Amino acid sequence: MYDERLTPDGETIASKKDYELFPIEGNGLVKLFRAHVPIERIEREAQTSRLVHAGGLPSLRVDRAPVRRRDGRVGIVFERVPGERLSALYSRHPGRLFGLTDRIAQLHRHIHETPAVEGLPSQKMRLGEDVLSAGRLSLDARRTLYRTLEALPDGERVCHGNLHPSHVLVDGDTTIATEWGDAVNGNPLADVARTAIILRYPVAQSADYGSRAARIYCLLRSAVYVRRYFAGDRSRLPELRRWLVVCAAARLREELPPESSRRIARLIAVALPRLRGALPA
């Protein structure tokens, strides 16, 4: 069955390697996947999105999924809500770093108040797969990181799994998260660590990312996010530091700009002796 309504009704919001995102008539928003994306992955993302929305999390409602266009491409139709992506606000108002970063930190705290939702995958299982697949690292490094992951505490909270500025919509006092396809049940500190890494080492880099000013901006944004998330409570920072290295390794499995990859690999190399020293013989 084809859905004839899957035609753009406005400008494309995002065009990524795996999908396009654009509005359609009837107040809908379609995430239209490219032909190489397996239908199983699309169905899994639709189901995950339904689970988190049913659990009361700040997310977009799934209206129809999966839907197929006449050219064979498959998508998920979400409700369309007002708002602007946080990434666009950062670009347009760099001087509002503290206020904008507070929005993502508070949203993340709110998400982590939700107990585990039945049906979501395990965070540690997914992270373990990513760490072991981080081919940029040596086998010995991956083993150390995997053992570190095993020693870290499990959690029983909903975690977004990929919360970064492009996946946050802001409308006045309302902030919601989109792109819940990587949502898991697990430890909120791992989720915080991933977002801190994303904010510090962005995927979409401007031509001047290598400049000292740009690197300082990203470093400050990540530090502000962590500080605002913990709201002065420093008791869990030692555990967060271990999660940061593990999540940095998992990040290397993704397609990153060379500058981000080099800096993440350097962060891991510096931390590895400390991690090895903390593991049992």
NORURUR-V507047 format. One record per helix or strand of 2 or more residues. SS is the DSSP state (a for helix, b for strand). FROM is the first residue (numbers start at 0). TO is the last residue. Records with the same first field share a line. If there is no record, write none. Layout:
SS = FROM-TO, FROM-TO
This chain:
b = 7-14, 18-23, 27-32, 61-67, 73-78, 83-84, 120-121, 156-158, 167-170, 173-176, 183-185
a = 38-53, 85-91, 93-110, 122-131, 138-150, 164-166, 187-199, 211-229, 236-250, 257-277
